[in-house]
Amino acid sequence: MTKTPTKQLLHMVIGGELSDLEDVEFANLDEVDIVGLYPNYASAYDVWKTKAQMSVDNAHMRYFIVHMHRLMDPEHDDK
């Protein structure tokens, strides 16, 4: 049985302390935690969830999943 290769859909996990809870603006860009790049949403989500749970005591700390594949190929709509 041959496996069909899945398309790589890059996702990046980043986080940091927000300057205001009502907006997505980091308080200090020098301290933004660039966690890493992941080949698909599922693996990025697992890392995001771990990082978010580690920072649950700081209300201003947020982690995000950035859909890099959408920035690299905006013409292609992956749903």
Buried (B, 14 or more C-beta within 10 A) or exposed (E): EEEEEEEEBBBBBBBBBBEEEEEEEBEEEEEEBEBEEBBBBEBBBEBBEEBBEEBEEEEEBBBBBBBBBBEEEEEEEEE
